[in-house]
Amino acid sequence: MLRYSATNKIKQLILSIIVICMALNTNAQQDSQFTQYVFNGLHINPAYAGYKEDIYVQSFYRSQWEGVKGAPKSFSLAADGAFHDGNVGLGIILSNDQVGAQSYLTAYANYAYRIRLNDDGSSRLAFGIAAGLMQLGMDGNKLDNYDTGDGLIPFGAQTNTVPDARFGVYYASEKFFAGFSATNVLARYMSKKNTENRMVPVPQPHFYLTAGTMLDLNEDIRFKPVILIKDDTKGPSAIDLNAFFLFKESFWIGGFYRTSFDLYKKNYQQTDLSRQNAIGAIVEVFASQNLRIGYSYDYSLNKLRSYNYGSHEISAGFYINRRNSSSDRQLRCYKF
């Protein structure tokens, strides 16, 4: 029993040190990572605003590497809708991330201009922009036991608030979608001018390329494969391969595989720890006409798997003034 307890303490110490190292690495991934982005693309692309056509409110909570002190925790709240006969999408996103001693608080307003490509508007090309603020923080009190000896760790909490912008383009039809977006476009340059301490994180631009389709297997079952490529210009690129089944337009179940690769040559450290290899499962249920509830579990395939209990994520979405006709609902299901 004592040996087992000592082993657990050693594991916790090792992973806590890893988390601290990640927090001190200003080149680390900084955008919120949500496995269930496939159910609401607004979190990675402002051009997605209004895509569900109804006013839709959704929240995410993610606990990464459960059981590890200082491991990433993320929360996000988003709302969007389509206006002016569906030709304009508007949305807002609020998010908060805690990674060790670092914190990220963001707020964005999203605008998308949605161009009809056919008569009924089921095929559209959207161009989106988001503007907002990002508050970056470092709490030196959480690093009291880690003395670097170089005076970089701040005394108490320090924050830096900067403006930011996001851009995106999104195409969608009843059977296919594809999008490209860029985030943290302004914050990187503004934060370098404003920060007084090198340990306050400097956000890096992130780029997202996603595509997917919906295939009818029979009257009750549809199949949705989705791919997402992510790059932050500093660390390894990442790719998510997702596969989902939709049963009777009311229940989603699927899985994903996430891995890292070198899209182009970069100089980065901690190669082994930076690899994001993971597998996981996702379920989402239409609990009622207006309510969607989702859960996902991630299991690491890299060297961290022995030191944590996986990553958990829950989501809840609510349609406001949702249309009641079955044909409208089917159209939205085709629209992912």
N, C-alpha and C positions, 0 to 999 in steps of 0.2 A: 504494500500500500504506500509506504514512504517512497519507494523507488518510483512508483507510478506518479505520485504527486510531484516529486522532483523533476521528472521528465516533462510533465505538463508545464511546470514553471519555466523550465529551460526553453521549451517551445514558445511560450508566451513572450519571454524575454527576446528571443531571436526575432520573432515577427514584429514585436514592438519597435525594435531597432530598425527593422526594414521600413516600417511605416514612417518613423522619424526621418530616415534617409530620403524617403519619397517626398516628405513634406519640405525638406531642405533643398530638394532638387527643383529649381524653378522652371525646368524644361519638362516637367511631368505633364501628363494629360490633364487638362483643366476643364473642359466641357463636361457637364453632367453625363454620366453613362447610364442609360436606361435600356434594359433589354426589351421592354414593351413599346419602344418607339414605333414599331410596325403598326400599332393601332392608332397612332397620332403623330404624323410627320411634322407637326408644327414645332416640335422640340428641336428639330435639326434643320428645318427649312421654312423660312417665313412665307414662301410662295404657296405653302400648303393651306394658309389661312382661308377659311370658307369652304374647304373641300367637302366637308360633311353636309354643307348647305344649311342645316339647322344650326341654331346657337348651341354650342357644345362646350361643357365645362369638364375638365379632367384634372386629376391630381395623381402624382406618383410619390411613392416613398421607397427608397432603396437602402438596404443595409449590406454593405460589401464586406466579405471576409468576417462573417458573424463570429463573435467570441473574442475578437482581437481588440484591445484597447487602442483607440486612435485610428481605427480603420475608417474608410470613407463612408459617410452618410449623406444621402441626397434627398431633397424634397423639391417638388415642382408643382405649380398650379397654373393651368393654362385655360383660356377661354377664347373661342373664336366663332365666327358666323359669316354667312354670305349675305350681301346687301345689293341693292340696285339691280334686281332681277338676276342675281347670282354673278354679276360681272365684277364685283368688288368683294374681297375678303378682308376682314378686320380681326385682329386678335391681340391678346396680351399674354405674357408669360412672366411669372415670378418664380425664382428658384433660389435655393440655399444649399450649399455644399460645405461639409466639414471634412478635412483630410488632415489628421494629426493636429498640428498647431495652426494650419492654414484654414482660411475660410473664404468663400466666394458667395456673394449675394448679388443677384442680378434682377433687373426688371426691364422688359422690352415691350414696345408697342409695334405690332406687325400690320403691314399693308400689302395686299396682293391685288394686282390687276389681272383678271381672269378672262382670257379671250376665247370666245366660242369658236369651235372648229367645225361644228355641224348644227343643224337646225334646232335640235332638242337640247343642246348644251351638255350632252353626256360626254363629249370630248372637248377638253379645254387645255390651253397652254397658259400658264400663269407666271408672272414675274413679281417677285416679292422683295420687300425691304423691311428691316426692323431697326428701330433706333431705341436706345435705352442707356441705362447706367449700370456700371459694374463696380461693386465695392470689394476690394481685395484686402485681406487681413492676415496678420501673423500675431499670435498670442505667445509672447515669450515666456509667460508663466507656465505654459504646458511643456516647456523644454528645460525646466530648472535642473533636471538631473542629467542633462546632456550638455556639457561644457565644451565648446569647440576650441576655446582658447584664443580665438581671433577677434572677439568682440562683435561678431556679426549678429548674434542673437539679441533681439531688442528686449528692453525692460518693459514688461507689461504688454498691452495690446497696441498694435499700430495698424492703421487702415489707410487705404488709398482709393478714392472714388474717382472714376474716369468715365467719360462718355464712350459709347461703342455703337457699332452698326453691324448688321448682318445682311447678306444678299442671297437670293436663290431664284431658281427657275424650276418649274414643275409641270410636267405633262401627264395627263391622265385621261383614259377612256374607260369604257365599261369592262375591259378585259386586261388592260395594261397600264402601268405607270412608270415614270422615271423622273429623277430629279437630281439637281446639283446645287450645292449651297456652300457658302463660306461664312464663318463666324469669327468673332474677335478681330474684326477687320481694323477698327480704330484703336481699341483698348491697348494693344501692344505698344503702340507708339506714344499714346498719351500717358500711360503709366510710367514709362521710362523717364518722362519729363517731370512727373509729379512726385514719385516716390522718394522718401528720405532714407530708406533702408534697403539694402540689397536683398534682404531675406523676405521682404514683402513680395509675393509672387507677381511675375510679369506674365500676363496672358499671351498665349501663342495662337496665331490663326489656325483654325481647323477647317478642313474641307471634307465634304460628304458627297458621295455618289451612290445613289440607290436606284433599284429597279425591281419590278415584280409583276406578276400576272395572276389572274384568277381563271382556273380551269374547272369546268363542270364534269364531275365524274358520273353523277346521276342526278335525279331530281332532288335528292336530299343532301348530297355531299358535294362540296367544292374544295378544290386544292389550291393553295396559295403559296408558291415559292417566292422568297424575297432575298435579295443580296444587298449588302451595304459595305462600301469601302470607305474607311476613315483615315485621315492623315493630318498630323499636327505640325509638320515641317521639322520637327526636332527628334522625336522618338520613332520607333518602328511603325509602319503603317499597319492597319488592322482590317480584317475582312470578317463579316458576319454572314453565314449561310443559314437561312431560316426556311422551314417548311411547316405549313399549317393546314389543318383540315377544318372546314366549317360544316357543322351538322345542323340541318334544318334551320339555317339562318339564326341560330340562337346559342350555339356553343362552339367555341374555338379550342382546339388543342394542337400542340405542335412542339417542335424542338429547334435547337440551333447549335451551330458549331462556330466558335470564334477563335481566330488565330492571328498571328502577326507575321508580317513579311516585309522585305525591303523593296518598296516600290521604286525607289531610286537611292543613290548613295547618300548616306548621312553619317554624321559623327555623333554618336551618343554612347553613354556609359551604361553600366548595369544591364548588359545585354540579356542575361538570363531572367532577371527580375522584371524586365520590361515586357517580356513576352506575355501576351494576354490569353494564351490557349485556355479555352473553357468549353464545356458543353452544358446544355440546360434544357429545361422543359417550361412551357408556357401554356396556361389555360385562361380563357376569358369567357364569361357567361353573360348573356343578356338576362339579367335578373328580372327585368320587367320591360315594358315598351320603351321606357326612357333611361333605364339604368344598366350600365355595364360594369362588371367587376372582374379584375384580372389578378393573376398571381404568376410569378416566375421564380425558378430556382436555378442558380448558376453553380457549377462545380468546376473548380480549377483543375487543369491538367498539367500545370507547371509545378515548380518546386514548392510553391506555397500551399499545396493541397493538404499537406500533413499538419499544417498549423492553424487551420480554420475550419468552420462548419459550413462553408459555402456562402453564397450571396442570395439574399431574399429581396423580392420586390413585389409590392402590391400597388394596384391602381384602381381608381373608381372614376367612372365617367357618367355624366348626366346630360341628356338632351332637354333643352328648354323649348316648349312649344313645338314638340316634335310632330310631324305630320302623321296622321293615323292610318292612311291607306296602305294596304299591303304592297301595292305597286311601288309606292315611294320607298318603302322599307327594302324591297328587293333591289331597287336601283342603288340604294346606299350600300347594300351588301356587295353588289358588283363593284362599287366604287371603293371597296376595301375599308 
